[in-house]
Amino acid sequence: MKEFIHKYEDRIHGVLSCFDRMLFRGYLPIMSGWSMAQFLKAHEIGSGDLKAFLLSNAERVKAHAQAMAEKDGRPFQYLSTSLRKEDAARKLAERDGIEEGLVCVFSVLEPCRTFSFRFAPAQAYAQSAKRKCLHLYYYFMDRDLGLIHVRVQTWFPLQIQVYLNGHEWLARKLAAREIRCTKLDNVFAWIEDLPQAQRLSNRFSQLNWPRILNRYATRVVPQLDDVLYGCQYYWVAAQAEYSTDVMFKTAAGLRDLYPRLLSHSTLCFGAKEVMNFLGRKLNGHFQGEVVSDLSSFACRRVGGSRIKHRVKQNWLKMYDKAGLVLRVETVINNPGEFRVRKQVLRDGKQRTEWVQLRKGVAYLFRYREVSLQANARYLDALAVVDDPTPGKQALQRLTTAKKDAAGRSCPGFNPLAQPDATLFKSLLAGEHCLHGFTNRDIRARLTSTQLLRSCADDPKKASAKVGRCFRRLHAHGLIAKIPRTRRWRVTNYGRNVMGTSMYLREHHFPNVYSGVVH
């Protein structure tokens, strides 16, 4: 993201990348029907006793929550209507001055996954079933994590969900080290020592999450002391948000720029570009959809809007926070779309290979790497959105004839002409971002266009014509040769000027023209 930061460094206070909303889920080793059947058999619970067993243990979990709330003098409330539980809990904590410990417990009737008996010719077995049961939402004020909630379903298999926010954790770490900062909601608008804050943020994925989460599991599930003695929860990251916040010095600096960024990302980022941001290529084997959605948040914050690019179950978002921060955020719901390098056993031998990324909390380090790279690619792609001040100079440079290394004259480009616009578009295609492009790659994209239509049947002539285009592009500094290869890449200047030219031709010029012609 260095290119974006360098371009707007006079407006920017700094950049901070940090985990935001985190949703962990815990599963006991009785989630499958077979393992639950073995558990019931070990405790001598037959088909006629299953319902009573589930109901009695559900009542026990509820009674435990009521006793805990009564002991700490905190409210226990059943919610029959919709309520923003986190906001209500935060208000209670502020009202009562709670800095650590239980804030409240809400109980809600929600769908759950439990078990029922099925009968086979040999024996009865347990089978997963969907029911509705009481769910308990414990809200705790944690000394290190801030306000968190622990959601536990009262019916077996007693699934747990823990929600927390990485910015809350970082705020407490900064306070402990007496590093001054300005925090608005869940975003930092200013931090005194940004490098130290980033180093602290990087430690979040390295925390001992099983120990942290199990500490709360033992507080809310009384069965872990007897019926489930010896069982431990397996913790996964059900949803992980990793944000990169660009903090602007003034609201005016972001206010003038943000609409242009939204417009560019809406009009210029297609499926190939979005896939490239997430480190993937769009090919014929891709099964799914890539959707970009521009939405308004006027109901939540005045004038707020965001764009979300969704690839299957994972998202890439951009929006403004508090009018001072530009946030680019990667949300991972399905880590199987990414890869991690690890030791695996193949044919009886240990090998290091790239394999599917798993949900286990041990892989949070890879979540951070993947998300940070996606955010950085997105910001770099937005670097083409420029203020008009240096635009005239770039336009003059693009349209003026240049000389190549051999002293031969190379004419300038016309950004509004169809042949030059087609050439620019082929060079900026998303599949060239990672590995560059060759003469053959560009010929394949230009075969049916005006540039190569006259020599489409003669590969040698077509190759020579594209080669002359490369010489002209290189003379203008739009492309550069990758050393020791036959591949080329688009330069930073080339990406800026060609992207701006395409925006001018496809969007700005038609809008202005339609406004002056009657």
N, C-alpha and C positions, 0 to 999 in steps of 0.2 A: 504493500500500500504506500510505498515511499513516494511514488510519482504523484498520487493524489495529495499527500501531505505537503510535499514540496511546492506544489502549485498554489496551495492556499495557506502556506505557512504564516503569512502576515495576518490571517484571520483566526488561526487556530491556536488554542492554548496547549493542547496535547491530545494524545490518543491513549485509550485504555481498553484492553481486551479482558473480558471476565465472564465466568459462568453467571447466568442470570437465573431464571426459574429452573429448578431441578425437581423431578418427580421420581422418587425411588419406590420400588415395590419389593416386598419380601414374600417368599414362597417357602412353606414347610415341605419336607420330603414326603408329603401325603397327598400331593396334588392330583396324581393319576388314580383312576379307579382301582387298578391293581394294588398300588401301595396303600390306598385307603382300606381295601379289603384285608390286606395283611395286618394293618394296624387294628382293625376291628376284631379280627380273629385272635390277635395276641391279647386283647382285652376282653375276650369272650363276650362280644356283643353280636347278637344274632339279628336276623331281619326284623323280628318283632320288637327289638329294643333300639333300633337305629333312630327312629323319630324322637323317642324319649331322650336318647343320648344327645342328639343335636339340640333339642329344646333346652335341656337342663344346662348344657354348657353355654348356650347362648345367653340364658338368664344369668349364669355365673359371670360372664364377661360384662354384662350390663350392670350387675350388682357391684362388681369391682370398680367400675367407672363411677357409679354413684357414691360409693364409699370414699373413693379418692377425692372427688369433688367436695364432699361433706367435710372430710378431714382437713383440706386446705382452705375451706370456706369459700369455694368458688362455685359459680352457677352450673347446674346441669339442666339443659333445656331441650325438649323435643320440638323439632321444627316441622310443622305441618304445611307451611307455605314457603315459597322461595325466599332466600335471604343470602346476601353476600356475606358468607360466614367469616371470611378473613377480615373484612372491614369491621364487622361487629366485634370480633375478638380484639382487634387492634384498639378500638375505642374503649373496650373494657380495660385493657392493659394500661392505656393512658389515663383513664379515669381513676383507677385504683393504684397507679404508680407501681406496677409489677415490673421488676427488672429481671427476675429469674423465677422459673417455676411454672406451675399450671395456671393458665388464664381462665379457661372454661372448657366445658364439654357439651357438644351438640350431638343429638341423636336424630338420624334421618332414615326413613324407610326407602331403600334403594335396591335395584337388581343385584343379584350376587350369583356366584358359582358355588354349588354345594354338591351333595351326593344323594343318590337313591339306590335301593336294592333292585337288582335284576336277577332273574332265576334262569340258570342254564341246566341242561340235563344232568351234569355232574354235581355242580354246587352253585350256591348263590354268590354273586359278586357285586361290588359297588360300582356305580356308573355316575359320571358327572351329570349334573342336572342344573338347570337355571331356575332360580326361585327369587323371591323378594325376602329380604331380612333387614333387621336393624343394623345400621352402620353408625359407629361412634367416631366423632371428630374431636380428638383432643387437641387443644391449642396450648402450646408451651412457649414461654419466653426463654430461649436458650442463651447461656452466657456468651457463647461463641457464634451461634448461627442466627440469633435474633428470633423473630416470631416464626414458628414452624407449626405444621399440623401433622398429626398422626391419625390416619383413618384406618380403623380395623372393623372387619365384618364379624358379626357376633356368631355366625354359623361356621362350622368347619367347612373348609380347611383354614379358617382364621387368617385370610390374606390381609396383609398390611400395606399401607401406602404412606409415604412420608414426603411432605412438600417443604422445600426451603428455597432461599434465594441467595445466590452467591454474592450479590452486592451487599446484602446485610452482613454476611460473614466478613467481607473485606472492610466494611465501615468499622467494625469492631476491632479488627487488626490495626487499622490506621489510628484509631483512638488510643489503643494500648501503647502505641509507639509515639504518641503525641504528634502525629502528622496531621496538620490542619487540612480540612476539606470542606467543600460545600456540596451537600447531598440533597436532592429534590426527589421525593418519592423513592424510586429504586435506580436512580441515575446520579452520577457524580458530575457536577458542572465545573468544579475546580478542585485540584489537588495540589498541595504545596510541593510534594516530592513524587513526581510521576514515575520515575524509574524504580524507586523503592516500592511504590504501589503496584507496579506491574510484576515485580519479583514476588511480592506477597500473593498476588492473584494467581500466579503460576503454580503456587503450592496447593491450591484448592484440590486439584485432581489427585494429589499425592497423599491426602489425609487417609487415615485408617477408617474407611467408611463402614466396613462390617462391625467394628467395635462401636462406632458412634451410633449406628442405626440399631444394633442389638441392644444397646442400653435403653432405648425407648421401647423396644419390643418387650423386654422383660417387665417394663412398668405397666403396660396396657394389656398383656395376655397372661392371666394368672395360671393357665394350664401349663406354662413352661416350667413351673416348679414341681409338677406332679405327673399328670396324665401324659404330657409331652416332654418329660424330663429327658435330657440328652439330645433333643432335637434342636436344630438351629435354622434360622431363616437364611435362605439364599437370596442375596440382594442384587437387583438389576436396576439399571437406569431406564425407566419407562419413557421418560422424555427429558431431553437435555437441551437447554438454550444457551448458546455462547454468543455474546455480543461484542462488537467492536464499536466503541463510542468515540466519535470525533468531537471534542469539546471546543466550541467556538468562543471567542472572547466576548463577542456581543451578539445580541439577538438579531441585529440588522445584518450581520455577516452571513448568518444562516438563512434568514428570511428571504433575502434576494436570490440565493443560490438554490434553495431546496426545490422550488417549483420546476426549475430547469432539470435538476437531477431526476425528479419524478417523471417528467415528460420523456427524458432520454431513456430511462430504464423501461418505460412502458412501450415506447415505439421501436427501440433498437435492440432490446434483449429478447431474442426468440428462443426456441427450444434448444438449439445448438449452443447458444451462449450460456444459457442457464445450466445446461448439463456440464459445460466446460468449467463454470464457476465451482461446481461440486466435484471436479476432478474426473469427470466421465466424458465419454464420447457418445453422441447420438448415432446409432447404427440400426440396421435392420433387425437385430436381435432384441432391441429394447421393447419390452412389453409394459405398457403403462401410458401415462399421459403427463405432459408438462403444461401447467396452467399458470398464467400470470394474472393477478387480480389486484386492481387498484380500488381501494375502499376508503371511505371517509369515516373518521371517528368524531364527527361533530357532536355526537351524543355524550362523549366522554371528555373531550377537550376541544375547545373552540378552534375551528379551522384545521384540526389535525387530520392527517391522511397518511396512508401507508401503502406500499406495494408489496405483495407477497408472490413469490415464485414457488410453486409447489411441484415437486418431482416425486410422484407416488406419495409416500407418507412423510417425506422430509421437506422442509421449507427453507427458503432464504428470503428474509424480509428486510425492508428499509423503511424507517420512519424517523420523525423528529421527536425529541423528548424535551419538555420544558422550554421549547423555543430556543435552546442553546446547544443542544447535542444532536448530532446526526448519528443514528444508530443503525448499523448493519448487523443482522442477527441470523445465525444458522440454527435451525431447530431440527434435532435428530430424534425421530420416533422409531425408525427402522434402521439400525446400524448395519444390517446385513447388506445394504447397498454399498458399503465401503469395505476396505481391506486393512488388515493389520499384519505386520511381519512378526512371526513367532515360531517357536520350536514345535514341530509336529513329528509324529511317528509314522514313517512310511517304510513298508517292507522290513520292519524290525529295526530301522535305523532312524536316529534323530536328525531331522533336517530343518533348516530355517526357510520358511516359505511365506508368501502372501496368502492369507486365508480370510474368510469372512469375519468381519468385526462382530463380536458378541455384545450382549447387553450387560454382562457382568460388570460390577463397579470397578473391578481391577483394570478395565480398559478405558477408564475416564481420561487417561493421558492421551489416548488416541482420539477420543472425542474432541479434545482440545486442539490437537494438531489438525484434524480434518476441518473443523469449524473455522479455525484461524486462517487456514489457507483459503477457504471459500470466501470468507469476509474480505481478505486481502485482494483476491482476484476481482471481486465485485467492485471494491473501491478503485482499483487500478483501471477497470473498464469505465468507471465514471469520470476518470481524469480527463477524458476528451471534452467534457462539458466545461466550457471556458467562459470567462468574462470577455466582452467585446473589445476591451482595451488593446490587447496584442493581436486581435483577430485580423486587423487590416495588414499588419506586417506579414503574418503568415500567408494571407491571401496573395499579397504582392510577391512573396517568395515562390509560391506555388505556380503562379501564372506567368512568371518571367522565365525566359529561356536560360538554360544553364549549359555548361560545358562539362563533358565527362573527363575521366583521367587521361584519355588520349587526345584531348583538345577538340573533340567533335561536339558540335552544337546539338543540344537536346531541347526541343520546344517545350514550353510550359503546358500546364494542364488547365482545362476548362471544367471547373467543378459542376457546371450545369449541363454539360454535354453528356448525352447518353453513353457513348463509348467509354469516356473516362469514368463516369459513375459506375458502369458495369465492371470495369477493371478494379476500381477501389473496393467494390462490394466483394469481388472474388478474393481479394487479398485479405480482407478483414473477416472472412468466414471463420466461424468458431473452431473448426477442426484444425486450423493452422496455428492456434495460440500456443500449443504445447511443444510441437516438434518442427514448426516452420513449414515451408512448402517448396516444391520443385517446379520446374518448367511443365512437367507432365500434369501435376496437380492443377495448375492454373489453366492449362489447355483443356482439361476435362470439364472445367466450369464454364469455359468461354466458347466451346465448340459450336453451340447453336446461337451465338450472339453475333452482333454486327461486326465485331472485331475480327472474327475468324471465319465468317460465313463464306468468304470468297475462296478460302484455302482449306476448308474443312476436310476435303477428300485427299489432301496431300499432307501427311504428317510432318515431312521435312520443312515445308513452307510454313506450316502452323507453328512448329517449334522455333523456327528462325524469327517469326514475327513476335512471338511471346518473348524471345530472347532480346529483341530490340526494345520491347516494352520494359523488360527488366533493366536494361542499360539506361533507359530514360528515367525510370523510377529511382535507380541508384544514384544517378547524377543529381537528382533533386533531394536526395537524402531520405526518401520514403521507405526504402528497404535496404538491408545490409546482408552480406554473405555470411553464412555460418562457417567458421574456419574448418578446413579439412573435410568438407562435405560438399555435395551439390545442392544443398538446401539454402533457402533464403528465409529471412524473418522480417517482419515489419518493425521499423524503428519506433521509438517513443514519439518522435516528431511525426512520423508517418501515420501512426495510429491517431494522433491528435488531429492532424490536418485532414486526413481522409474521412475520419468519423464526422468531423464538423462539416465537411463538404457534403457528405451524404445527408446529414441532418438539414442543411440549408436547402438542398434540392428536393428532398422528400417531404419536408414539413414546413419550414419557415417561408420559403419562396411561394408555395401554393397558397398559404394563408394570407400573406401580404398581397399577393396578386388578386385573390378573390375579393379583397377589401377595397381595391382601387378601381376594378373594372366594373362597369355598370351595364 
